[in-house]
Amino acid sequence: MELLHSGKVRDVYADGDDLILVASDRISIYDVVLPTPIPDKGKLLTALSLWWFEQLSDLVPNHVISASDVPAEFAGRAIRCRRLEMVPVECVARGYLTGGGLREYERTGMVSGVQLPRGLGEASILPEPIFTPSTKAPAGEHDEPITYADVVAKVGESLAERLRQITIDVYRRGAEIAADRGILIADTKLELGWAPDGSLLLGDELLTSDSSRFWPAESYQPGRVQFSYDKQYVRDWAVNSGWNKQAPAPDVPTEVVEATRARYVEVYEKLTGNSWS
């Protein structure tokens, strides 16, 4: 195999006509890879992505060929997948207002050009899910919010509308499934790409703790920061540590690593109904 790309979290290898997508235990926040890994994170992300790809396969096709036909050293954290020409846009859907979306709303009353009602605050549920795309920045640089008009200018109106519709449809279906299991999906990020046969497929990961914000429904209360089953816990630690969000990042304390792993495991178990050994 040939290593084609080593990203913030995933490594991509060529294996004949296929790609082997390998999820590592690395964790990145603010587009910086932290020096301390989260044990089992790669396997958890892979298992949860595969579960979601299966749940949503009737809605949107995906790039998965096999989760078992991979090199033994990558077993459990790799997917054999189709080669895609990735769409040059990060497709983001938001159903609740938090994070960067909230900060933009507080400045402008909008998120990625979408006008929102007045009076919203931390964790407010939106009237309907919105498409809030961003750029796909190279490693070490930050993704930046863009508007739907920016997406049209980049990829054309027809594809822009498909991206928006797929993103919202995936979010709605995912949020419905998760809600039945006591989980709210505040937002999520998708990646799509063109297969050689011209079909538009979901790629990379899907509805994981790295690409989404998961909140327990039972404790949801708008107006305050929510308990989060994702890397928001690490983001919060980083902010409180005084780190300036620039590389190199500081080591992550053991207690933060353990708490983060526990959250990844818990949401995997709640969503899939499977036990994590």
C-alpha positions as CSV (number, residue, x, y, z in Angstrom):
1,M,0.0,0.0,0.0
2,E,1.0,3.6,-0.5
3,L,0.4,6.3,2.0
4,L,-1.4,9.1,0.1
5,H,-2.3,11.5,2.9
6,S,-1.9,11.8,6.7
7,G,-4.6,14.1,8.0
8,K,-5.4,15.5,11.5
9,V,-7.1,12.2,12.5
10,R,-7.2,9.8,9.5
11,D,-4.5,8.3,7.2
12,V,-5.4,7.4,3.6
13,Y,-3.6,4.6,1.8
14,A,-4.0,3.4,-1.8
15,D,-4.6,-0.3,-2.3
16,G,-5.1,-1.0,-6.0
17,D,-8.2,0.8,-7.1
18,D,-9.5,1.2,-3.5
19,L,-8.5,3.4,-0.6
20,I,-7.9,2.3,2.9
21,L,-9.2,5.0,5.3
22,V,-7.5,4.5,8.8
23,A,-8.8,6.4,11.8
24,S,-6.1,7.1,14.4
25,D,-6.4,7.9,18.1
26,R,-5.3,11.4,17.4
27,I,-7.6,14.2,18.4
28,S,-7.7,17.7,16.9
29,I,-9.3,20.9,18.2
30,Y,-9.2,24.3,16.6
31,D,-7.6,22.6,13.6
32,V,-4.5,21.6,15.7
33,V,-3.6,18.0,16.5
34,L,-3.0,17.5,20.2
35,P,0.1,15.6,21.3
36,T,-1.9,13.2,23.5
37,P,-4.1,10.4,21.9
38,I,-7.5,9.2,23.1
39,P,-7.3,5.4,23.5
40,D,-9.7,3.4,21.2
41,K,-10.9,6.6,19.5
42,G,-10.0,5.4,16.1
43,K,-12.0,2.2,16.6
44,L,-14.9,4.0,18.1
45,L,-15.1,6.5,15.3
46,T,-14.9,3.7,12.7
47,A,-17.5,1.6,14.3
48,L,-19.9,4.5,14.7
49,S,-19.4,5.7,11.2
50,L,-20.1,2.2,9.8
51,W,-23.3,1.9,11.9
52,W,-24.5,5.3,10.6
53,F,-23.6,4.5,7.0
54,E,-25.8,1.4,7.3
55,Q,-28.7,3.3,8.9
56,L,-28.7,5.9,6.2
57,S,-27.8,3.8,3.1
58,D,-31.3,4.0,1.7
59,L,-31.1,7.8,1.9
60,V,-27.7,8.5,0.5
61,P,-25.1,6.1,-0.9
62,N,-21.7,6.0,0.7
63,H,-18.1,5.0,-0.1
64,V,-17.8,1.9,2.0
65,I,-16.6,-1.3,0.3
66,S,-15.7,-3.4,3.4
67,A,-14.8,-3.0,7.0
68,S,-13.2,-6.5,7.2
69,D,-11.0,-6.6,4.0
70,V,-8.3,-4.3,5.5
71,P,-4.7,-5.0,6.6
72,A,-4.5,-6.8,9.9
73,E,-2.6,-4.0,11.6
74,F,-5.5,-1.6,10.9
75,A,-8.3,-4.0,12.0
76,G,-11.2,-2.3,13.7
77,R,-10.2,1.2,12.8
78,A,-10.1,1.1,9.0
79,I,-12.5,1.0,6.1
80,R,-11.9,-0.1,2.5
81,C,-13.6,2.4,0.4
82,R,-14.1,3.8,-3.1
83,R,-12.0,6.6,-4.4
84,L,-13.9,9.9,-4.5
85,E,-13.2,13.3,-5.9
86,M,-14.1,15.2,-2.9
87,V,-16.4,18.2,-3.1
88,P,-14.4,21.3,-2.1
89,V,-16.9,22.3,0.7
90,E,-17.5,21.2,4.2
91,C,-21.2,20.5,4.5
92,V,-22.6,21.5,7.9
93,A,-26.1,21.2,9.3
94,R,-27.2,22.9,12.5
95,G,-30.4,22.2,14.5
96,Y,-29.3,24.1,17.6
97,L,-27.3,27.2,18.1
98,T,-23.9,26.8,19.8
99,G,-20.2,27.1,19.2
100,G,-19.0,29.1,16.2
101,G,-22.6,29.4,15.0
102,L,-23.7,31.1,18.2
103,R,-20.7,33.5,18.1
104,E,-21.6,34.5,14.5
105,Y,-25.2,34.9,15.4
106,E,-24.4,37.2,18.3
107,R,-22.3,39.4,15.9
108,T,-24.7,39.5,12.9
109,G,-28.0,37.8,13.7
110,M,-27.1,35.3,11.0
111,V,-25.2,32.0,10.6
112,S,-23.5,31.5,7.2
113,G,-25.8,34.1,5.7
114,V,-29.0,32.5,7.1
115,Q,-31.1,35.1,9.0
116,L,-32.3,33.8,12.3
117,P,-35.0,35.0,14.7
118,R,-34.0,37.5,17.5
119,G,-33.5,36.4,21.1
120,L,-31.8,33.1,20.5
121,G,-29.0,32.0,22.9
122,E,-26.7,29.2,23.9
123,A,-28.3,25.8,22.8
124,S,-31.5,27.4,21.4
125,I,-33.3,25.0,19.1
126,L,-33.6,26.5,15.6
127,P,-37.0,26.8,13.9
128,E,-35.7,24.3,11.3
129,P,-32.2,22.8,10.6
130,I,-30.0,25.1,8.5
131,F,-27.2,24.5,6.0
132,T,-24.0,26.4,7.2
133,P,-21.1,25.3,5.0
134,S,-17.5,26.1,5.5
135,T,-14.3,26.0,3.5
136,K,-12.0,23.0,3.5
137,A,-8.8,24.4,4.8
138,P,-5.4,22.7,4.4
139,A,-3.8,21.1,7.5
140,G,-2.8,23.8,10.0
141,E,-5.3,26.3,8.7
142,H,-8.8,27.0,9.9
143,D,-12.0,26.2,8.1
144,E,-14.0,29.4,7.6
145,P,-17.8,29.8,7.4
146,I,-19.2,30.6,4.0
147,T,-22.6,31.3,2.7
148,Y,-24.8,29.3,0.4
149,A,-24.1,31.9,-2.3
150,D,-20.4,31.2,-1.8
151,V,-21.1,27.5,-2.4
152,V,-23.0,28.3,-5.6
153,A,-20.1,30.4,-6.8
154,K,-17.7,27.5,-6.1
155,V,-19.5,24.5,-7.4
156,G,-22.5,25.8,-9.3
157,E,-26.2,26.1,-8.4
158,S,-27.3,22.6,-9.2
159,L,-24.6,20.9,-7.1
160,A,-25.0,23.5,-4.3
161,E,-28.7,22.7,-4.0
162,R,-27.9,18.9,-3.9
163,L,-25.3,19.4,-1.2
164,R,-27.7,21.5,0.9
165,Q,-30.6,19.0,0.5
166,I,-28.4,15.9,1.3
167,T,-26.9,17.6,4.3
168,I,-30.3,18.6,5.7
169,D,-31.8,15.2,4.9
170,V,-28.9,13.3,6.6
171,Y,-29.2,15.6,9.7
172,R,-33.0,15.2,10.0
173,R,-32.8,11.4,9.7
174,G,-29.8,11.1,12.0
175,A,-31.4,13.4,14.6
176,E,-34.7,11.4,14.5
177,I,-32.8,8.1,15.0
178,A,-30.7,9.6,17.8
179,A,-33.7,11.2,19.6
180,D,-35.3,7.8,19.9
181,R,-32.1,6.8,21.8
182,G,-32.1,9.8,24.1
183,I,-29.5,11.8,22.2
184,L,-29.8,15.3,20.6
185,I,-27.6,16.0,17.6
186,A,-26.9,19.8,17.8
187,D,-24.9,19.9,14.5
188,T,-22.9,17.7,12.2
189,K,-20.4,18.0,9.4
190,L,-20.5,15.8,6.2
191,E,-18.1,15.2,3.4
192,L,-19.3,14.2,-0.1
193,G,-17.5,13.3,-3.2
194,W,-17.9,12.0,-6.8
195,A,-17.2,8.3,-7.5
196,P,-15.7,7.4,-10.9
197,D,-19.2,6.4,-12.1
198,G,-20.4,9.9,-11.5
199,S,-22.5,9.1,-8.3
200,L,-22.3,11.5,-5.4
201,L,-21.5,9.6,-2.2
202,L,-21.0,10.2,1.5
203,G,-17.3,9.8,2.4
204,D,-14.9,10.2,5.3
205,E,-16.9,9.8,8.6
206,L,-20.5,10.1,9.4
207,L,-22.3,11.4,12.6
208,T,-19.4,10.6,14.9
209,S,-18.2,12.4,18.1
210,D,-15.6,14.1,16.0
211,S,-17.9,15.4,13.3
212,S,-21.0,16.2,15.5
213,R,-22.1,17.6,18.8
214,F,-24.2,15.0,20.8
215,W,-26.2,16.1,23.9
216,P,-28.2,13.9,26.3
217,A,-31.8,14.8,25.8
218,E,-32.8,14.2,29.4
219,S,-30.6,17.1,30.7
220,Y,-31.1,19.5,27.7
221,Q,-31.8,23.0,28.9
222,P,-31.5,26.0,26.5
223,G,-29.6,29.0,27.8
224,R,-26.6,27.1,29.1
225,V,-23.7,25.0,27.9
226,Q,-24.8,21.4,27.5
227,F,-23.1,18.2,28.6
228,S,-21.5,16.9,25.4
229,Y,-20.6,13.4,24.2
230,D,-17.9,14.6,21.9
231,K,-14.6,16.5,21.9
232,Q,-16.2,19.7,23.3
233,Y,-14.9,18.5,26.7
234,V,-11.4,18.8,25.3
235,R,-12.1,22.2,23.7
236,D,-13.3,23.4,27.1
237,W,-10.2,22.1,28.8
238,A,-8.0,23.8,26.2
239,V,-9.8,27.2,26.6
240,N,-9.5,27.0,30.4
241,S,-5.8,26.0,30.1
242,G,-5.0,29.4,28.5
243,W,-3.7,27.8,25.3
244,N,-3.7,30.2,22.4
245,K,-5.1,27.7,19.9
246,Q,-1.9,27.7,17.9
247,A,0.5,24.8,17.4
248,P,2.1,23.3,19.3
249,A,-0.6,22.3,21.7
250,P,0.0,21.3,25.3
251,D,-0.2,17.7,26.6
252,V,-3.7,16.7,27.6
253,P,-4.0,15.7,31.3
254,T,-4.8,12.0,32.0
255,E,-8.2,12.8,33.6
256,V,-9.3,14.7,30.5
257,V,-8.2,11.8,28.3
258,E,-10.1,9.3,30.4
259,A,-13.3,11.4,30.6
260,T,-13.2,12.1,26.8
261,R,-12.8,8.4,26.0
262,A,-15.7,7.6,28.4
263,R,-18.0,10.0,26.5
264,Y,-17.1,8.5,23.1
265,V,-17.8,5.1,24.5
266,E,-21.1,6.1,26.1
267,V,-22.6,7.7,23.1
268,Y,-21.5,4.8,20.9
269,E,-23.3,2.4,23.2
270,K,-26.4,4.6,23.5
271,L,-26.8,5.1,19.7
272,T,-26.0,1.6,18.5
273,G,-27.2,-0.5,21.4
274,N,-23.9,-2.4,21.3
275,S,-21.6,-2.8,24.3
276,W,-18.0,-1.6,23.9
277,S,-15.6,-4.1,25.4
